[in-house]
Amino acid sequence: MQLEYRTKMIVKTKKYQLDSGTYIKTGLANVLKEQWWTILIAVGIACGYFWIASWWWISMAILAYLLYVLFWLIQFAGVTQMEQNKAMFDKLSYEIDSRQILMRLNARQGMPINWSLIKKVEKSKEAFVLTMSRAQFIYLPYTIFKSENEIKFLETILKRKGLMA
């Protein structure tokens, strides 16, 4: 009988607290990227200028798009104020491996997130953004990782899962 030993690489991050400004900015950017086509509606309204020459068409198109952006801005700002979403803005550490992401509040309390819940991943200059839905995402700044190797390991996992190119 042969024993097989496997060492599982687990990335354990430092504690990090997502501030509400970063949440609002990232969430709004995600929605505007996902729903880019809404600007075409505003352009379509502005094209009414060619039908009846009036600056009202253009000003109303701009106003409509600004109201749309304001709607989403209020939605994301509201999420930061709701009691049931308080856990999203607590100081959390993360344990990441090829099976799951474990969000830890402390040594005894944590919540596992399966990779199947992650819809897409974006890598920016300062962080990984793991998107689950319009309003739910995990923001992992590079500063919470203990070494460059952990960042590379996370990238490898994300590529294997088909979440990042």
C-alpha positions in Angstrom: 0.0 0.0 0.0 1.4 3.3 -1.1 0.5 6.5 0.7 0.0 9.6 -1.5 0.9 12.9 0.0 -0.4 16.0 -1.6 0.4 19.4 -0.3 -2.4 21.8 -0.9 -1.4 25.4 -1.6 -3.6 27.8 0.2 -3.3 31.5 -0.1 -4.0 33.1 3.3 -4.4 36.9 3.0 -4.0 39.6 5.5 -7.2 41.1 6.9 -8.8 43.7 4.7 -11.8 45.9 5.1 -13.6 47.0 1.9 -14.5 50.7 2.2 -17.8 51.9 0.9 -16.2 54.3 -1.6 -14.3 51.5 -3.3 -17.5 49.3 -3.3 -19.6 52.0 -4.9 -16.9 52.9 -7.5 -16.2 49.3 -8.5 -19.9 48.3 -8.5 -20.9 51.3 -10.7 -18.0 50.5 -13.1 -19.2 46.9 -13.3 -22.7 47.9 -14.1 -21.7 50.5 -16.7 -19.4 47.9 -18.4 -22.1 45.3 -18.4 -24.8 47.6 -19.6 -22.8 49.6 -22.1 -25.6 49.5 -24.6 -27.7 52.0 -22.5 -25.6 54.8 -23.9 -27.0 53.9 -27.3 -30.5 54.7 -26.0 -29.3 58.2 -25.0 -27.6 58.6 -28.4 -30.9 57.5 -30.1 -32.8 60.1 -28.1 -30.2 62.8 -29.1 -30.7 61.9 -32.7 -34.2 63.3 -32.5 -32.4 66.6 -33.1 -32.1 65.6 -36.8 -35.9 65.1 -36.9 -36.9 68.4 -35.1 -33.9 70.7 -34.7 -34.0 71.5 -31.0 -31.4 71.3 -28.3 -34.0 69.7 -26.0 -33.3 66.4 -27.6 -29.6 66.5 -26.7 -30.2 67.9 -23.2 -32.9 65.4 -22.4 -30.7 62.5 -23.7 -27.9 63.7 -21.4 -30.3 64.1 -18.5 -31.8 60.6 -19.1 -28.3 59.0 -19.0 -27.3 61.0 -15.9 -30.5 59.9 -14.2 -29.7 56.3 -15.1 -26.2 56.5 -13.6 -27.6 58.3 -10.6 -30.1 55.4 -10.1 -27.3 52.9 -9.9 -25.1 55.2 -7.8 -28.0 55.4 -5.2 -28.5 51.6 -5.4 -24.8 50.9 -4.5 -24.7 53.7 -1.9 -27.8 52.1 -0.3 -26.2 48.7 -0.1 -23.5 50.2 2.1 -26.1 51.5 4.6 -28.2 48.3 4.9 -27.8 46.3 8.1 -27.9 42.9 6.4 -24.9 43.9 4.2 -22.7 45.0 7.2 -20.7 41.7 6.9 -19.4 42.8 3.4 -17.7 45.8 5.0 -16.2 44.0 8.0 -12.5 43.3 8.3 -12.0 39.9 6.6 -9.2 37.6 5.7 -9.4 35.2 2.8 -8.2 31.6 2.4 -8.1 30.7 -1.3 -7.4 27.3 -2.8 -8.5 25.4 -5.9 -11.7 24.3 -4.2 -13.1 27.5 -2.8 -12.6 30.9 -1.4 -13.1 31.1 2.4 -14.0 34.5 3.8 -12.9 34.6 7.4 -14.2 37.0 10.0 -12.1 35.4 12.7 -10.6 32.0 13.5 -14.0 30.3 14.1 -16.3 32.3 11.8 -16.1 32.1 8.0 -18.1 31.6 4.8 -17.0 29.4 1.9 -17.7 30.6 -1.6 -17.5 28.0 -4.4 -15.7 28.9 -7.6 -18.9 28.1 -9.5 -20.5 31.3 -8.0 -17.8 33.5 -9.6 -19.0 34.8 -13.0 -16.0 36.8 -14.1 -12.7 38.1 -12.8 -11.0 41.4 -13.7 -7.4 42.2 -12.9 -6.8 45.9 -12.5 -3.6 47.8 -11.5 -4.4 47.5 -7.8 -6.7 44.5 -7.3 -8.5 41.4 -8.4 -12.3 41.9 -8.7 -14.2 38.6 -8.5 -17.7 39.3 -9.7 -20.6 37.1 -8.5 -23.5 39.5 -9.6 -24.0 43.2 -10.2 -23.9 44.1 -6.5 -21.8 41.2 -5.2 -18.1 40.9 -5.8 -14.9 40.2 -3.9 -12.3 42.9 -4.1 -8.8 41.6 -3.4 -6.1 44.3 -3.5 -2.6 43.1 -4.1 -1.5 44.6 -0.7 -3.3 41.9 1.2 -1.2 39.1 -0.3 2.0 38.2 1.6 4.2 37.7 -1.5 4.2 38.0 -5.3 4.1 34.1 -5.5 0.6 34.1 -3.8 -0.6 36.6 -6.5 0.8 34.4 -9.2 -0.8 31.3 -7.6 -4.2 33.0 -7.5 -3.8 33.9 -11.2 -3.0 30.3 -12.0 -6.2 29.1 -10.2 -8.2 31.8 -12.0 -6.8 30.7 -15.4 -7.5 27.0 -14.7 -11.1 27.8 -13.7 -11.5 29.7 -17.0 -12.3 32.9 -15.2 -9.3 34.9 -16.5 -7.5 34.9 -19.8 
